[in-house]
Amino acid sequence: MRSLPQMELTALLVGVRLAHCLIKTLNDIHFGEIVVWSDNEAVLQWVRNNNNKTPYVSNRVREIHELSAGYKLSHVPTKDNPADYLSRGLSLKQLIKSQMWFNGFVAC
């Protein structure tokens, strides 16, 4: 069984893989800064420090480093993370009224 931070690390890896795949597929389009967001600061520290001895973590951190060269990995606070809305128990009425759910997080 994986810990929550390990699952969050896997989610970050999936995001980096997706960004990498999209950039390769859309190679005739110039992208500005590529930002991959995570709401888990511990995971971002694993990636920054790159010194975890656990094979599960170190293998994923290595792949994140390989695929995300030139990307910015950033933290999104829970209050600004529309992906957390469903896990917070929002009612359908609240979700329908949510601008962030339909429009996403806009970094300023």
Secondary structure as a PSIPRED ss2 file (coil, helix, strand):
# PSIPRED VFORMAT (PSIPRED V4.0)

   1 M C   1.000  0.000  0.000
   2 R C   1.000  0.000  0.000
   3 S C   1.000  0.000  0.000
   4 L H   0.000  1.000  0.000
   5 P H   0.000  1.000  0.000
   6 Q H   0.000  1.000  0.000
   7 M H   0.000  1.000  0.000
   8 E H   0.000  1.000  0.000
   9 L H   0.000  1.000  0.000
  10 T H   0.000  1.000  0.000
  11 A H   0.000  1.000  0.000
  12 L H   0.000  1.000  0.000
  13 L H   0.000  1.000  0.000
  14 V H   0.000  1.000  0.000
  15 G H   0.000  1.000  0.000
  16 V H   0.000  1.000  0.000
  17 R H   0.000  1.000  0.000
  18 L H   0.000  1.000  0.000
  19 A H   0.000  1.000  0.000
  20 H H   0.000  1.000  0.000
  21 C H   0.000  1.000  0.000
  22 L H   0.000  1.000  0.000
  23 I H   0.000  1.000  0.000
  24 K H   0.000  1.000  0.000
  25 T H   0.000  1.000  0.000
  26 L C   1.000  0.000  0.000
  27 N C   1.000  0.000  0.000
  28 D C   1.000  0.000  0.000
  29 I C   1.000  0.000  0.000
  30 H C   1.000  0.000  0.000
  31 F C   1.000  0.000  0.000
  32 G C   1.000  0.000  0.000
  33 E C   1.000  0.000  0.000
  34 I C   1.000  0.000  0.000
  35 V E   0.000  0.000  1.000
  36 V E   0.000  0.000  1.000
  37 W E   0.000  0.000  1.000
  38 S E   0.000  0.000  1.000
  39 D C   1.000  0.000  0.000
  40 N C   1.000  0.000  0.000
  41 E H   0.000  1.000  0.000
  42 A H   0.000  1.000  0.000
  43 V H   0.000  1.000  0.000
  44 L H   0.000  1.000  0.000
  45 Q H   0.000  1.000  0.000
  46 W H   0.000  1.000  0.000
  47 V H   0.000  1.000  0.000
  48 R H   0.000  1.000  0.000
  49 N H   0.000  1.000  0.000
  50 N C   1.000  0.000  0.000
  51 N C   1.000  0.000  0.000
  52 N C   1.000  0.000  0.000
  53 K C   1.000  0.000  0.000
  54 T C   1.000  0.000  0.000
  55 P H   0.000  1.000  0.000
  56 Y H   0.000  1.000  0.000
  57 V H   0.000  1.000  0.000
  58 S H   0.000  1.000  0.000
  59 N H   0.000  1.000  0.000
  60 R H   0.000  1.000  0.000
  61 V H   0.000  1.000  0.000
  62 R H   0.000  1.000  0.000
  63 E H   0.000  1.000  0.000
  64 I H   0.000  1.000  0.000
  65 H H   0.000  1.000  0.000
  66 E H   0.000  1.000  0.000
  67 L H   0.000  1.000  0.000
  68 S C   1.000  0.000  0.000
  69 A C   1.000  0.000  0.000
  70 G C   1.000  0.000  0.000
  71 Y C   1.000  0.000  0.000
  72 K E   0.000  0.000  1.000
  73 L E   0.000  0.000  1.000
  74 S E   0.000  0.000  1.000
  75 H E   0.000  0.000  1.000
  76 V C   1.000  0.000  0.000
  77 P C   1.000  0.000  0.000
  78 T H   0.000  1.000  0.000
  79 K H   0.000  1.000  0.000
  80 D H   0.000  1.000  0.000
  81 N C   1.000  0.000  0.000
  82 P H   0.000  1.000  0.000
  83 A H   0.000  1.000  0.000
  84 D H   0.000  1.000  0.000
  85 Y C   1.000  0.000  0.000
  86 L H   0.000  1.000  0.000
  87 S H   0.000  1.000  0.000
  88 R H   0.000  1.000  0.000
  89 G C   1.000  0.000  0.000
  90 L C   1.000  0.000  0.000
  91 S C   1.000  0.000  0.000
  92 L H   0.000  1.000  0.000
  93 K H   0.000  1.000  0.000
  94 Q H   0.000  1.000  0.000
  95 L H   0.000  1.000  0.000
  96 I H   0.000  1.000  0.000
  97 K C   1.000  0.000  0.000
  98 S C   1.000  0.000  0.000
  99 Q H   0.000  1.000  0.000
 100 M H   0.000  1.000  0.000
 101 W H   0.000  1.000  0.000
 102 F H   0.000  1.000  0.000
 103 N H   0.000  1.000  0.000
 104 G C   1.000  0.000  0.000
 105 F C   1.000  0.000  0.000
 106 V C   1.000  0.000  0.000
 107 A C   1.000  0.000  0.000
 108 C C   1.000  0.000  0.000
